[in-house]
Amino acid sequence: MSYFRITLHRSAIGLPQRTRDVLSALGLHKRSQTVYHPVEPQFAGMIMKVKELVKVAEVDKKLTKWEVKAERRPDSGFYLEKMAPRMEDEGQKVGSRVLARLRGEEEGVVVEGVVREGGGKVRI
C-alpha cells in the first residue's frame, strides 16, 4: 500500500480558520511534523488546499516517529570502527610510559601507535 508522507513546512499563523482546520484534520499541528496517510482522494483534496504549506512525498511504508527523527539528525562527524584494547605493562599504565618517554627519561626510543588508558591511540 502506498502512503502520502506529509510534512508541515510553513506555519499556519495568520491564515484563515478553514486552512488551519484542514491542517488539523491532516494531523499537522507543529512545523516539521510528519504524518502518513493512505493515497486516497479525500487526503489528496486536503493536501491541495494546503499545498503551499506542506511538502508531500509518496512512500511505500510508514516510518515510526523515531525513524523520522533519526532521518533529520545530522551525521555525528566520526565513526568508531573498532575500539583499541586497554593494555598494562608490568603494573604500569601505558600512558605513564608514554609520559616518561616524552619527558626524556628514555631517550632514543620512537613510539608510534601506543595505546593509552582510555582506549584511543596516541602517535608521537
C-alpha positions in Angstrom: 0.0 0.0 0.0 1.2 3.5 -0.8 1.2 6.4 1.6 1.4 10.2 1.4 4.3 11.5 3.6 3.1 15.0 4.6 5.5 17.4 6.4 4.4 20.8 7.6 7.0 23.4 6.5 5.2 26.7 6.9 3.3 27.8 10.0 -0.5 28.4 9.9 -0.2 31.6 12.0 -2.3 34.4 10.4 -4.1 32.1 7.9 -7.9 31.7 7.7 -9.6 29.3 10.1 -10.5 26.9 7.2 -6.9 26.4 6.4 -6.0 25.7 10.0 -8.9 23.3 10.2 -7.6 21.4 7.1 -4.1 21.1 8.7 -5.7 19.9 12.0 -7.7 17.3 10.0 -4.5 16.1 8.5 -3.0 15.8 12.0 -0.4 18.6 11.5 0.0 21.0 14.4 3.7 21.9 14.6 6.3 22.8 12.0 8.5 19.9 10.8 5.8 17.4 12.0 5.4 14.5 9.6 2.3 12.3 9.2 1.4 9.4 6.9 -2.0 9.0 5.2 -3.0 6.4 2.6 -3.2 7.5 -1.0 -6.9 8.3 -1.3 -8.9 11.1 -2.9 -10.0 12.7 0.4 -6.4 13.1 1.5 -5.3 14.4 -1.9 -8.0 17.0 -1.7 -6.9 18.2 1.7 -3.3 18.3 0.5 -4.3 20.5 -2.4 -6.0 23.0 0.0 -2.7 23.5 1.9 -0.1 22.7 -0.9 1.8 25.9 -0.2 2.4 24.9 3.5 3.4 21.3 3.2 5.9 19.0 1.4 4.4 15.8 0.1 6.1 12.6 -0.9 4.7 9.2 -1.9 6.3 6.3 0.1 5.8 2.6 0.3 5.7 2.2 4.1 5.1 4.3 7.2 8.1 5.3 9.3 7.9 5.5 13.1 8.3 8.8 14.9 11.8 7.8 16.0 12.8 6.8 12.4 11.7 10.2 11.1 13.6 12.0 13.9 16.7 9.9 13.2 16.4 10.9 9.5 16.6 14.6 10.3 19.5 14.2 12.8 22.8 15.3 11.2 25.8 12.9 10.9 28.0 12.8 14.1 31.1 13.5 12.0 33.1 10.4 13.0 32.8 6.6 13.1 34.1 4.3 15.7 35.3 1.2 13.7 37.0 -0.7 16.5 37.9 0.2 20.0 41.6 -0.3 20.8 42.2 -2.8 23.7 43.5 -1.5 27.0 47.0 -2.5 27.9 49.1 -2.7 31.0 52.8 -3.4 31.2 54.5 -4.6 34.4 52.0 -2.9 36.7 52.4 0.5 34.9 49.8 2.1 32.8 50.9 2.5 29.2 50.0 6.2 29.4 52.6 6.8 32.2 55.3 5.1 30.0 54.5 7.5 27.2 54.8 10.4 29.5 58.1 9.2 30.7 59.4 8.9 27.1 58.1 12.4 26.4 60.0 13.8 29.4 63.2 12.4 28.1 63.7 9.7 30.7 64.0 7.1 28.0 66.0 8.5 25.1 66.4 7.2 21.6 63.0 5.4 21.5 60.5 6.3 18.9 56.9 5.4 19.8 54.2 5.0 17.2 50.7 3.9 17.8 50.9 3.4 21.6 47.6 2.5 23.2 46.7 4.8 26.1 44.4 4.1 29.0 41.2 5.5 27.5 41.3 3.1 24.6 42.4 5.6 21.9 45.7 5.7 20.0 48.5 8.2 20.6 51.0 8.9 17.8 54.3 10.5 18.9 
